[in-house]
Amino acid sequence: MHKLRHIIRHEYLTIILQPSFWIVMIAIPLLMAAVIGLTVIGNQSSSQHVAEVVKSLHNVAIIDNSGLINHHVVTASKLQLAPTDQFASLRDQVRTGKLEALIVYPKDLATGRQYQIYLTSTDFTKLSGVTTLADNLLKTSLFLPLGSPQIIALAQTGATGDITMFKNGVVTGGFNDYIAPGLLIVLFYIIFAFSVSYMLTSVSEEKENRSMEMVLTYVKPRSLIVGKLLAVSLVSLTQVLFFALLAVIGYLVMVKTGNNIALPFGLAIDKISFHFWPMFFGISYLIIGFLMFAGFMTTAAAATTSAKEANNYSSVFFIGAFIPFYFITTIVTDPGNSIVHFLTFFPLTSPVITLIRNAVGNMSLAESWLALGTMGIFMLVSIWVAVRAFRLGALEYSQAIKLSTLFKRS
């Protein structure tokens, strides 16, 4: 026990005392905030610029063959409707640069839902401006008969639904019930992206630089692997607590500054619910799935001859973790599908699939237990194989372990 505790402490401190660990931890939220902020600012600036371009478009001809464009709307934009028989002449004026653009609304606009734009420039901003102008003229003309500005706004943007959902005859929190277990999916990928790879690099680098020989004179392979797994688990817990602290601080800052966080589908941060079974299964899938992938990574590192070769094999596990998102619609809307069932119990996809299904609540209690038990077996097998691969390959530097040797009785 003393040796195991020493291994855990050594591995944990080795990781978290690295400057690169904290640089990455701090850089991730800062980069995300910067990207989101720059995106918002850029979109606002782009929208304002296009709006200014639209206002400056006065040398534009408009032909309406559909009968849907209101001439008062056109004149309010300081433009005029042109006769239909002037199409060829106006198009030539655009070609020669005498006109900035020509917009033609065809007779079959209602069914074809397409109009033509002839532009004298290849400037993308000018194209966006003319397209916006054409859309505004059409939409305003169509909505004008509604009369009331409020009714027009309602027709343009629609309305949001105040959703009440029932389960077993009891009112639920609706989509707010999905937030907490859904966040566990995000946590899994954070842990998977950072912590699981530590097992790969730790084992492969120690083996490659031959420091493993000295380590194995002090501890048994099983104690070393278990110690590394527990240490990486503590690293993951540190990451989770760090990001959770940042999230809480960000939320409190938003509240203090009076900013409301608008969320879709009637979601509200103050209405997040924490139900026992979804949280229990979600946390269980997260922990067991993490340990299972850590075992796979350790096996890859121990069975190969170099860190580079181990990284090549590890790509299989990364692909497996992201496969579920190719089937996300089927997983959410058709949980009885045979593909979903297969992915739920397939080791490389089961952690993410079960986390998603647990979040949206389309797993029965029996299926949740069965998935948890199956994943638990895969986790134990992965750790057993990792220990065995480590024992056989720790001191093997010239060639990778053969699969037949790995499962042969010693």
C-alpha positions as a Markdown table, in Angstrom:
| # | Residue | x | y | z |
|---|---|---|---|---|
| 1 | Met | 0.0 | 0.0 | 0.0 |
| 2 | His | 2.9 | 2.4 | 0.8 |
| 3 | Lys | 4.4 | 1.7 | -2.6 |
| 4 | Leu | 1.1 | 2.3 | -4.4 |
| 5 | Arg | 0.6 | 5.5 | -2.5 |
| 6 | His | 4.1 | 6.6 | -3.5 |
| 7 | Ile | 3.4 | 5.8 | -7.2 |
| 8 | Ile | 0.1 | 7.8 | -7.1 |
| 9 | Arg | 1.8 | 10.8 | -5.5 |
| 10 | His | 4.7 | 10.7 | -7.9 |
| 11 | Glu | 2.7 | 10.4 | -11.0 |
| 12 | Tyr | 0.1 | 13.0 | -9.9 |
| 13 | Leu | 2.7 | 15.6 | -9.0 |
| 14 | Thr | 4.8 | 14.9 | -12.1 |
| 15 | Ile | 1.8 | 15.8 | -14.3 |
| 16 | Ile | 0.3 | 18.8 | -12.4 |
| 17 | Leu | 3.6 | 20.4 | -11.6 |
| 18 | Gln | 4.4 | 20.7 | -15.3 |
| 19 | Pro | 4.1 | 24.3 | -16.4 |
| 20 | Ser | 2.6 | 23.1 | -19.7 |
| 21 | Phe | -0.3 | 21.4 | -17.8 |
| 22 | Trp | -1.5 | 24.7 | -16.4 |
| 23 | Ile | -0.7 | 26.7 | -19.5 |
| 24 | Val | -3.0 | 24.4 | -21.4 |
| 25 | Met | -5.6 | 24.4 | -18.6 |
| 26 | Ile | -5.7 | 28.2 | -18.6 |
| 27 | Ala | -5.3 | 28.7 | -22.3 |
| 28 | Ile | -8.3 | 26.6 | -23.3 |
| 29 | Pro | -11.0 | 28.7 | -21.6 |
| 30 | Leu | -9.2 | 31.9 | -22.6 |
| 31 | Leu | -9.0 | 30.8 | -26.2 |
| 32 | Met | -12.6 | 29.7 | -26.2 |
| 33 | Ala | -13.7 | 33.1 | -24.7 |
| 34 | Ala | -11.5 | 34.9 | -27.2 |
| 35 | Val | -12.9 | 33.0 | -30.2 |
| 36 | Ile | -16.5 | 33.5 | -29.0 |
| 37 | Gly | -15.9 | 37.2 | -28.4 |
| 38 | Leu | -14.1 | 37.8 | -31.7 |
| 39 | Thr | -16.9 | 35.8 | -33.5 |
| 40 | Val | -19.6 | 38.0 | -32.0 |
| 41 | Ile | -17.7 | 41.2 | -32.7 |
| 42 | Gly | -16.9 | 40.1 | -36.2 |
| 43 | Asn | -20.5 | 39.1 | -37.0 |
| 44 | Gln | -21.8 | 42.4 | -35.6 |
| 45 | Ser | -19.3 | 44.4 | -37.7 |
| 46 | Ser | -20.1 | 42.4 | -40.8 |
| 47 | Ser | -23.8 | 42.9 | -40.3 |
| 48 | Gln | -23.3 | 46.6 | -39.8 |
| 49 | His | -21.1 | 46.8 | -42.9 |
| 50 | Val | -23.6 | 45.0 | -45.1 |
| 51 | Ala | -26.4 | 47.2 | -43.7 |
| 52 | Glu | -24.4 | 50.3 | -44.7 |
| 53 | Val | -23.8 | 48.8 | -48.2 |
| 54 | Val | -27.6 | 48.2 | -48.6 |
| 55 | Lys | -28.3 | 51.8 | -47.7 |
| 56 | Ser | -25.8 | 53.1 | -50.3 |
| 57 | Leu | -27.4 | 51.0 | -53.1 |
| 58 | His | -29.3 | 53.5 | -55.2 |
| 59 | Asn | -28.1 | 52.7 | -58.7 |
| 60 | Val | -30.0 | 49.4 | -58.8 |
| 61 | Ala | -32.8 | 48.4 | -61.2 |
| 62 | Ile | -35.7 | 46.2 | -60.2 |
| 63 | Ile | -38.0 | 44.2 | -62.5 |
| 64 | Asp | -41.0 | 42.5 | -60.9 |
| 65 | Asn | -42.7 | 39.8 | -63.1 |
| 66 | Ser | -44.2 | 38.1 | -60.0 |
| 67 | Gly | -46.6 | 40.8 | -58.9 |
| 68 | Leu | -45.5 | 40.3 | -55.3 |
| 69 | Ile | -43.3 | 43.3 | -54.9 |
| 70 | Asn | -45.1 | 46.4 | -53.4 |
| 71 | His | -44.0 | 49.6 | -55.3 |
| 72 | His | -44.3 | 51.7 | -52.1 |
| 73 | Val | -41.7 | 49.4 | -50.5 |
| 74 | Val | -39.4 | 50.0 | -53.5 |
| 75 | Thr | -39.8 | 53.7 | -53.5 |
| 76 | Ala | -39.2 | 53.9 | -49.7 |
| 77 | Ser | -35.8 | 52.4 | -50.5 |
| 78 | Lys | -35.2 | 55.2 | -53.0 |
| 79 | Leu | -35.5 | 52.8 | -55.9 |
| 80 | Gln | -37.9 | 52.4 | -58.8 |
| 81 | Leu | -39.5 | 49.4 | -60.5 |
| 82 | Ala | -38.5 | 49.1 | -64.2 |
| 83 | Pro | -40.7 | 47.9 | -67.0 |
| 84 | Thr | -40.4 | 44.2 | -67.9 |
| 85 | Asp | -39.5 | 45.0 | -71.6 |
| 86 | Gln | -36.4 | 46.8 | -70.5 |
| 87 | Phe | -34.7 | 43.7 | -69.2 |
| 88 | Ala | -32.2 | 43.3 | -72.0 |
| 89 | Ser | -31.2 | 47.0 | -71.9 |
| 90 | Leu | -30.8 | 47.0 | -68.1 |
| 91 | Arg | -28.7 | 43.9 | -68.2 |
| 92 | Asp | -26.4 | 45.5 | -70.7 |
| 93 | Gln | -26.1 | 48.5 | -68.5 |
| 94 | Val | -25.0 | 46.3 | -65.6 |
| 95 | Arg | -22.5 | 44.6 | -67.9 |
| 96 | Thr | -21.0 | 48.0 | -69.0 |
| 97 | Gly | -21.0 | 49.3 | -65.4 |
| 98 | Lys | -23.7 | 52.0 | -65.8 |
| 99 | Leu | -25.8 | 50.1 | -63.3 |
| 100 | Glu | -24.6 | 48.5 | -60.0 |
| 101 | Ala | -27.1 | 45.7 | -60.2 |
| 102 | Leu | -30.3 | 44.4 | -61.6 |
| 103 | Ile | -32.8 | 42.4 | -59.6 |
| 104 | Val | -35.4 | 40.3 | -61.5 |
| 105 | Tyr | -38.3 | 38.7 | -59.6 |
| 106 | Pro | -39.6 | 36.0 | -62.1 |
| 107 | Lys | -43.3 | 35.2 | -62.7 |
| 108 | Asp | -42.9 | 31.8 | -61.0 |
| 109 | Leu | -41.3 | 33.2 | -57.8 |
| 110 | Ala | -44.0 | 31.8 | -55.6 |
| 111 | Thr | -43.4 | 28.2 | -56.8 |
| 112 | Gly | -39.7 | 28.4 | -57.9 |
| 113 | Arg | -38.7 | 30.5 | -54.9 |
| 114 | Gln | -35.7 | 32.0 | -56.8 |
| 115 | Tyr | -34.9 | 35.4 | -58.2 |
| 116 | Gln | -32.0 | 36.6 | -60.5 |
| 117 | Ile | -29.3 | 39.1 | -59.6 |
| 118 | Tyr | -27.0 | 40.6 | -62.2 |
| 119 | Leu | -24.1 | 42.4 | -60.6 |
| 120 | Thr | -21.4 | 44.6 | -62.1 |
| 121 | Ser | -18.8 | 43.6 | -59.4 |
| 122 | Thr | -17.2 | 40.5 | -58.1 |
| 123 | Asp | -17.0 | 42.1 | -54.7 |
| 124 | Phe | -18.5 | 39.7 | -52.1 |
| 125 | Thr | -19.6 | 42.5 | -49.9 |
| 126 | Lys | -21.5 | 44.1 | -52.8 |
| 127 | Leu | -23.1 | 40.8 | -53.5 |
| 128 | Ser | -24.2 | 40.4 | -49.9 |
| 129 | Gly | -25.6 | 43.9 | -49.9 |
| 130 | Val | -27.6 | 43.4 | -53.1 |
| 131 | Thr | -28.8 | 40.0 | -51.9 |
| 132 | Thr | -29.9 | 41.5 | -48.6 |
| 133 | Leu | -31.7 | 44.3 | -50.5 |
| 134 | Ala | -33.6 | 41.8 | -52.7 |
| 135 | Asp | -34.6 | 39.7 | -49.7 |
| 136 | Asn | -35.7 | 42.8 | -47.7 |
| 137 | Leu | -37.8 | 44.1 | -50.6 |
| 138 | Leu | -39.5 | 40.7 | -51.0 |
| 139 | Lys | -40.1 | 40.0 | -47.3 |
| 140 | Thr | -41.4 | 43.5 | -46.6 |
| 141 | Ser | -43.7 | 43.4 | -49.5 |
| 142 | Leu | -45.1 | 40.0 | -48.4 |
| 143 | Phe | -45.5 | 41.0 | -44.8 |
| 144 | Leu | -46.9 | 44.5 | -45.4 |
| 145 | Pro | -50.6 | 43.4 | -45.8 |
| 146 | Leu | -50.4 | 42.1 | -42.2 |
| 147 | Gly | -50.5 | 45.7 | -41.1 |
| 148 | Ser | -49.3 | 45.6 | -37.4 |
| 149 | Pro | -45.6 | 45.8 | -36.8 |
| 150 | Gln | -46.1 | 43.3 | -34.0 |
| 151 | Ile | -47.8 | 40.8 | -36.4 |
| 152 | Ile | -45.1 | 41.3 | -39.0 |
| 153 | Ala | -42.4 | 40.6 | -36.4 |
| 154 | Leu | -44.3 | 37.5 | -35.3 |
| 155 | Ala | -44.5 | 36.3 | -38.8 |
| 156 | Gln | -40.8 | 36.9 | -39.5 |
| 157 | Thr | -39.3 | 35.5 | -36.3 |
| 158 | Gly | -42.0 | 33.2 | -35.0 |
| 159 | Ala | -42.7 | 32.5 | -31.3 |
| 160 | Thr | -41.1 | 30.4 | -28.6 |
| 161 | Gly | -43.0 | 27.6 | -26.9 |
| 162 | Asp | -43.5 | 27.4 | -23.2 |
| 163 | Ile | -43.0 | 23.7 | -22.9 |
| 164 | Thr | -44.4 | 21.5 | -20.2 |
| 165 | Met | -43.3 | 17.8 | -20.2 |
| 166 | Phe | -44.8 | 14.9 | -18.3 |
| 167 | Lys | -43.3 | 11.6 | -17.3 |
| 168 | Asn | -45.4 | 8.9 | -15.6 |
| 169 | Gly | -48.1 | 11.5 | -15.0 |
| 170 | Val | -45.7 | 14.0 | -13.2 |
| 171 | Val | -44.6 | 17.4 | -14.5 |
| 172 | Thr | -40.8 | 17.3 | -15.3 |
| 173 | Gly | -38.2 | 20.0 | -15.7 |
| 174 | Gly | -38.3 | 19.5 | -19.5 |
| 175 | Phe | -35.1 | 20.1 | -21.3 |
| 176 | Asn | -33.6 | 21.5 | -18.0 |
| 177 | Asp | -33.4 | 17.9 | -16.9 |
| 178 | Tyr | -30.9 | 17.2 | -19.7 |
| 179 | Ile | -28.4 | 19.9 | -18.8 |
| 180 | Ala | -26.6 | 18.2 | -15.8 |
| 181 | Pro | -26.2 | 14.7 | -17.3 |
| 182 | Gly | -25.4 | 16.4 | -20.7 |
| 183 | Leu | -22.5 | 18.2 | -19.1 |
| 184 | Leu | -21.0 | 14.8 | -18.2 |
| 185 | Ile | -20.6 | 14.2 | -22.0 |
| 186 | Val | -18.5 | 17.4 | -22.2 |
| 187 | Leu | -16.5 | 16.4 | -19.2 |
| 188 | Phe | -15.8 | 13.0 | -20.7 |
| 189 | Tyr | -14.3 | 14.5 | -23.8 |
| 190 | Ile | -12.2 | 17.0 | -21.7 |
| 191 | Ile | -10.9 | 14.1 | -19.6 |
| 192 | Phe | -10.5 | 11.9 | -22.7 |
| 193 | Ala | -8.5 | 14.5 | -24.6 |
| 194 | Phe | -6.1 | 15.2 | -21.8 |
| 195 | Ser | -5.9 | 12.7 | -19.1 |
| 196 | Val | -6.2 | 9.4 | -21.0 |
| 197 | Ser | -3.3 | 10.4 | -23.2 |
| 198 | Tyr | -1.1 | 10.8 | -20.1 |
| 199 | Met | -1.2 | 7.0 | -19.6 |
| 200 | Leu | 0.0 | 6.5 | -23.2 |
| 201 | Thr | 2.9 | 9.0 | -22.9 |
| 202 | Ser | 3.8 | 8.0 | -19.4 |
| 203 | Val | 4.2 | 4.3 | -20.2 |
| 204 | Ser | 5.6 | 4.6 | -23.7 |
| 205 | Glu | 8.2 | 7.3 | -22.8 |
| 206 | Glu | 9.4 | 5.4 | -19.7 |
| 207 | Lys | 9.7 | 2.3 | -21.8 |
| 208 | Glu | 11.5 | 4.1 | -24.6 |
| 209 | Asn | 14.0 | 5.8 | -22.4 |
| 210 | Arg | 14.5 | 2.6 | -20.4 |
| 211 | Ser | 13.7 | 4.0 | -17.0 |
| 212 | Met | 11.2 | 1.2 | -16.7 |
| 213 | Glu | 13.9 | -1.2 | -15.8 |
| 214 | Met | 14.7 | 0.6 | -12.6 |
| 215 | Val | 11.0 | 1.2 | -11.7 |
| 216 | Leu | 10.2 | -2.5 | -12.0 |
| 217 | Thr | 12.9 | -3.4 | -9.5 |
| 218 | Tyr | 10.9 | -1.4 | -6.9 |
| 219 | Val | 7.3 | -2.3 | -7.6 |
| 220 | Lys | 5.2 | -5.0 | -9.3 |
| 221 | Pro | 3.7 | -4.3 | -12.8 |
| 222 | Arg | 0.2 | -4.5 | -11.4 |
| 223 | Ser | 0.9 | -1.9 | -8.7 |
| 224 | Leu | 2.5 | 0.4 | -11.1 |
| 225 | Ile | -0.4 | 0.3 | -13.6 |
| 226 | Val | -3.0 | 0.7 | -10.9 |
| 227 | Gly | -1.0 | 3.5 | -9.4 |
| 228 | Lys | -0.8 | 5.3 | -12.7 |
| 229 | Leu | -4.5 | 4.9 | -13.4 |
| 230 | Leu | -5.4 | 6.3 | -10.0 |
| 231 | Ala | -3.0 | 9.2 | -10.4 |
| 232 | Val | -4.4 | 10.1 | -13.8 |
| 233 | Ser | -7.9 | 9.8 | -12.3 |
| 234 | Leu | -6.9 | 12.4 | -9.7 |
| 235 | Val | -5.5 | 14.6 | -12.5 |
| 236 | Ser | -8.9 | 14.3 | -14.2 |
| 237 | Leu | -10.6 | 15.3 | -11.0 |
| 238 | Thr | -8.3 | 18.3 | -10.7 |
| 239 | Gln | -9.2 | 19.4 | -14.3 |
| 240 | Val | -13.0 | 19.0 | -13.6 |
| 241 | Leu | -12.8 | 21.0 | -10.4 |
| 242 | Phe | -10.7 | 23.7 | -12.2 |
| 243 | Phe | -13.2 | 24.1 | -15.1 |
| 244 | Ala | -16.2 | 23.9 | -12.7 |
| 245 | Leu | -14.6 | 26.8 | -10.7 |
| 246 | Leu | -14.2 | 28.8 | -13.8 |
| 247 | Ala | -17.8 | 28.2 | -14.8 |
| 248 | Val | -19.1 | 29.2 | -11.4 |
| 249 | Ile | -17.0 | 32.4 | -11.5 |
| 250 | Gly | -18.2 | 33.2 | -15.0 |
| 251 | Tyr | -21.8 | 32.7 | -14.0 |
| 252 | Leu | -21.5 | 34.9 | -10.9 |
| 253 | Val | -19.8 | 37.6 | -13.0 |
| 254 | Met | -22.7 | 37.5 | -15.5 |
| 255 | Val | -25.3 | 37.7 | -12.7 |
| 256 | Lys | -23.5 | 40.6 | -10.9 |
| 257 | Thr | -23.2 | 42.6 | -14.1 |
| 258 | Gly | -26.9 | 42.1 | -14.8 |
| 259 | Asn | -26.5 | 40.1 | -17.9 |
| 260 | Asn | -29.1 | 37.4 | -18.6 |
| 261 | Ile | -27.9 | 34.2 | -20.2 |
| 262 | Ala | -30.5 | 33.4 | -22.9 |
| 263 | Leu | -30.8 | 29.7 | -23.7 |
| 264 | Pro | -33.0 | 27.9 | -26.2 |
| 265 | Phe | -35.9 | 25.5 | -25.6 |
| 266 | Gly | -36.9 | 27.3 | -22.4 |
| 267 | Leu | -33.6 | 26.3 | -20.6 |
| 268 | Ala | -32.6 | 28.2 | -17.5 |
| 269 | Ile | -29.5 | 27.9 | -15.5 |
| 270 | Asp | -31.4 | 28.4 | -12.2 |
| 271 | Lys | -33.7 | 25.5 | -13.1 |
| 272 | Ile | -31.1 | 22.8 | -13.7 |
| 273 | Ser | -32.2 | 19.6 | -12.0 |
| 274 | Phe | -30.1 | 16.9 | -10.6 |
| 275 | His | -32.1 | 13.6 | -10.5 |
| 276 | Phe | -30.5 | 10.7 | -8.8 |
| 277 | Trp | -30.5 | 7.9 | -11.4 |
| 278 | Pro | -29.4 | 10.1 | -14.4 |
| 279 | Met | -26.5 | 11.5 | -12.4 |
| 280 | Phe | -25.6 | 8.1 | -10.9 |
| 281 | Phe | -25.4 | 6.4 | -14.3 |
| 282 | Gly | -23.8 | 9.4 | -16.0 |
| 283 | Ile | -21.0 | 9.6 | -13.4 |
| 284 | Ser | -20.6 | 5.8 | -13.5 |
| 285 | Tyr | -20.4 | 5.8 | -17.3 |
| 286 | Leu | -17.9 | 8.6 | -17.2 |
| 287 | Ile | -15.6 | 7.0 | -14.6 |
| 288 | Ile | -15.7 | 3.4 | -16.0 |
| 289 | Gly | -15.4 | 4.6 | -19.6 |
| 290 | Phe | -12.4 | 6.7 | -18.7 |
| 291 | Leu | -10.7 | 3.8 | -17.0 |
| 292 | Met | -11.5 | 1.5 | -19.9 |
| 293 | Phe | -9.9 | 3.8 | -22.4 |
| 294 | Ala | -7.0 | 4.4 | -20.1 |
| 295 | Gly | -6.5 | 0.6 | -20.0 |
| 296 | Phe | -6.6 | 0.5 | -23.8 |
| 297 | Met | -4.0 | 3.3 | -24.0 |
| 298 | Thr | -1.7 | 1.6 | -21.6 |
| 299 | Thr | -1.9 | -1.6 | -23.6 |
| 300 | Ala | -1.0 | 0.2 | -26.8 |
| 301 | Ala | 2.0 | 1.9 | -25.0 |
| 302 | Ala | 3.2 | -1.3 | -23.4 |
| 303 | Ala | 2.8 | -3.5 | -26.4 |
| 304 | Thr | 4.7 | -1.3 | -28.9 |
| 305 | Thr | 8.3 | -0.3 | -29.1 |
| 306 | Ser | 8.1 | 3.5 | -29.2 |
| 307 | Ala | 5.9 | 6.4 | -28.3 |
| 308 | Lys | 5.4 | 7.2 | -32.0 |
| 309 | Glu | 4.1 | 3.7 | -32.7 |
| 310 | Ala | 1.9 | 3.8 | -29.7 |
| 311 | Asn | 0.3 | 7.1 | -30.8 |
| 312 | Asn | -0.5 | 5.5 | -34.2 |
| 313 | Tyr | -2.4 | 2.7 | -32.5 |
| 314 | Ser | -4.2 | 5.1 | -30.1 |
| 315 | Ser | -5.9 | 6.8 | -33.0 |
| 316 | Val | -8.2 | 3.9 | -33.2 |
| 317 | Phe | -9.5 | 4.7 | -29.7 |
| 318 | Phe | -9.9 | 8.4 | -30.5 |
| 319 | Ile | -12.0 | 7.5 | -33.6 |
| 320 | Gly | -14.1 | 5.2 | -31.5 |
| 321 | Ala | -14.9 | 7.9 | -29.0 |
| 322 | Phe | -16.1 | 10.3 | -31.8 |
| 323 | Ile | -18.0 | 7.7 | -33.9 |
| 324 | Pro | -21.3 | 8.2 | -31.9 |
| 325 | Phe | -21.7 | 11.8 | -33.2 |
| 326 | Tyr | -22.1 | 10.4 | -36.7 |
| 327 | Phe | -25.3 | 8.6 | -35.4 |
| 328 | Ile | -26.4 | 11.4 | -33.0 |
| 329 | Thr | -29.9 | 11.8 | -34.7 |
| 330 | Thr | -30.5 | 8.1 | -34.7 |
| 331 | Ile | -29.3 | 7.8 | -31.1 |
| 332 | Val | -31.7 | 10.5 | -29.9 |
| 333 | Thr | -34.8 | 9.8 | -32.0 |
| 334 | Asp | -34.6 | 6.0 | -32.6 |
| 335 | Pro | -33.1 | 4.3 | -29.5 |
| 336 | Gly | -34.6 | 1.0 | -30.5 |
| 337 | Asn | -32.6 | 0.9 | -33.7 |
| 338 | Ser | -30.3 | -2.2 | -33.9 |
| 339 | Ile | -27.3 | 0.1 | -34.7 |
| 340 | Val | -27.9 | 2.1 | -31.5 |
| 341 | His | -28.0 | -1.2 | -29.5 |
| 342 | Phe | -24.8 | -2.4 | -31.0 |
| 343 | Leu | -23.0 | 0.9 | -30.4 |
| 344 | Thr | -24.3 | 0.9 | -26.8 |
| 345 | Phe | -22.5 | -2.3 | -25.9 |
| 346 | Phe | -19.5 | -2.0 | -28.2 |
| 347 | Pro | -16.5 | -1.1 | -26.0 |
| 348 | Leu | -15.0 | 1.7 | -28.1 |
| 349 | Thr | -18.3 | 3.5 | -28.4 |
| 350 | Ser | -20.2 | 2.5 | -25.3 |
| 351 | Pro | -19.1 | 5.3 | -23.0 |
| 352 | Val | -20.2 | 8.2 | -25.2 |
| 353 | Ile | -23.4 | 6.4 | -26.5 |
| 354 | Thr | -24.5 | 5.6 | -22.9 |
| 355 | Leu | -23.8 | 9.2 | -21.8 |
| 356 | Ile | -25.8 | 10.6 | -24.6 |
| 357 | Arg | -28.7 | 8.2 | -24.1 |
| 358 | Asn | -28.6 | 8.8 | -20.4 |
| 359 | Ala | -28.7 | 12.5 | -20.9 |
| 360 | Val | -31.8 | 12.4 | -23.1 |
| 361 | Gly | -33.5 | 9.7 | -21.0 |
| 362 | Asn | -34.1 | 7.0 | -23.6 |
| 363 | Met | -32.6 | 4.1 | -21.7 |
| 364 | Ser | -34.7 | 2.0 | -19.4 |
| 365 | Leu | -33.4 | 1.3 | -15.9 |
| 366 | Ala | -32.7 | -2.3 | -16.8 |
| 367 | Glu | -30.8 | -1.4 | -20.0 |
| 368 | Ser | -28.8 | 1.2 | -18.0 |
| 369 | Trp | -27.7 | -1.4 | -15.5 |
| 370 | Leu | -26.9 | -3.9 | -18.3 |
| 371 | Ala | -24.9 | -1.3 | -20.1 |
| 372 | Leu | -23.1 | -0.3 | -16.9 |
| 373 | Gly | -22.3 | -4.0 | -16.1 |
| 374 | Thr | -21.1 | -4.7 | -19.7 |
| 375 | Met | -18.9 | -1.6 | -19.6 |
| 376 | Gly | -17.5 | -2.6 | -16.2 |
| 377 | Ile | -16.5 | -6.0 | -17.6 |
| 378 | Phe | -14.8 | -4.3 | -20.5 |
| 379 | Met | -13.0 | -2.0 | -18.1 |
| 380 | Leu | -11.7 | -4.9 | -16.0 |
| 381 | Val | -10.6 | -6.7 | -19.1 |
| 382 | Ser | -8.8 | -3.6 | -20.5 |
| 383 | Ile | -6.9 | -3.2 | -17.2 |
| 384 | Trp | -6.1 | -6.9 | -17.1 |
| 385 | Val | -4.8 | -6.8 | -20.6 |
| 386 | Ala | -2.9 | -3.6 | -19.9 |
| 387 | Val | -1.1 | -5.2 | -16.9 |
| 388 | Arg | -0.3 | -8.3 | -18.9 |
| 389 | Ala | 1.0 | -6.3 | -21.8 |
| 390 | Phe | 3.0 | -4.2 | -19.5 |
| 391 | Arg | 4.5 | -7.3 | -17.8 |
| 392 | Leu | 5.4 | -8.8 | -21.2 |
| 393 | Gly | 6.5 | -5.7 | -23.0 |
| 394 | Ala | 8.0 | -3.5 | -20.4 |
| 395 | Leu | 11.5 | -4.8 | -21.0 |
| 396 | Glu | 11.0 | -5.6 | -24.7 |
| 397 | Tyr | 12.5 | -2.8 | -26.8 |
| 398 | Ser | 13.2 | -4.5 | -30.1 |
| 399 | Gln | 9.7 | -5.7 | -31.2 |
| 400 | Ala | 6.0 | -5.3 | -30.4 |
| 401 | Ile | 4.1 | -7.9 | -28.5 |
| 402 | Lys | 2.2 | -10.3 | -30.7 |
| 403 | Leu | -1.5 | -10.7 | -30.0 |
| 404 | Ser | -1.1 | -14.5 | -29.6 |
| 405 | Thr | 1.5 | -14.0 | -27.0 |
| 406 | Leu | -0.6 | -11.5 | -25.1 |
| 407 | Phe | -3.4 | -13.9 | -24.5 |
| 408 | Lys | -1.3 | -17.0 | -24.1 |
| 409 | Arg | -1.2 | -18.6 | -20.6 |
| 410 | Ser | 2.1 | -17.9 | -18.9 |
